[in-house]
Amino acid sequence: MSENGLKITYKIYLESDDIKQSRIISTASFMKNLFENCQNAYFKNVKIDNESDLEDFTLRLYAEHEVEEAECSAPDDAKTFIPDMVEFLDKIAQAQSYADLEGAFSIEYQGKKESYRFISESGQDFCDFSES
């Protein structure tokens, strides 16, 4: 990878059982809007897999995304990716504190690689982060 090359990966899993159908629908909408309205370019155009089951009252939302660029197209967004992701995940944990949230994210840029895991258990309105 060149000095200005970029590789970003992230996996976000949001799950909950025994919840109302309206909450499942509103949570899926919240997640979609959060990705669409985020200012960081590396959060745009992310597909959210919705494996929720309204009849079974289970919420299952997954976002797995990878960006690989030979030449970084948004250097400012790459530089703020880690703090932006932390803020993004905390917003999810606060707004959807009834659900389990977990996953990982990493960035390789300008010769540095950083990767983190995160978890927010049901009833928590924040994420615990650990370097991986």
C-alpha positions, 0 to 999 in steps of 0.5 A: 500500500502506498503512503497515501493509500487507505484501507478501512474496515468495520463491522457493526452488529445490533441485536435484541430479542423480544421487542415491539415491532414498531421499535424494530422498524424505528431502529432500522430507520434510525440506523439508515438515517444515521449512516446517510447523514454522517459527515464522514465520507467513509460512512456513506453508501453503507448497506445495512443487512436487516435480518430482523423478524417482526413476527418473532420480535427479534432485531438483527441489523448488520453493517459490514463495510470495507474501503480500499483506495490506492490514493485516499480520496478524503484525507480529512475524513481519513484523519478523523475516522477513529474519533468519528466512528467512536462518536457514531457508535456512542450515538447508536448505544445511547439511542438504542440502549435496549439492544446489544451492540458489538463489532470492530473497526480498523484503518490503515493510513499514512503508514499507521494501522489502528484497530478496535473492538467495541461492545455495548450490552443491553441496558448500557448507553455507551460503548466499551472500546479496546484496541485489538 
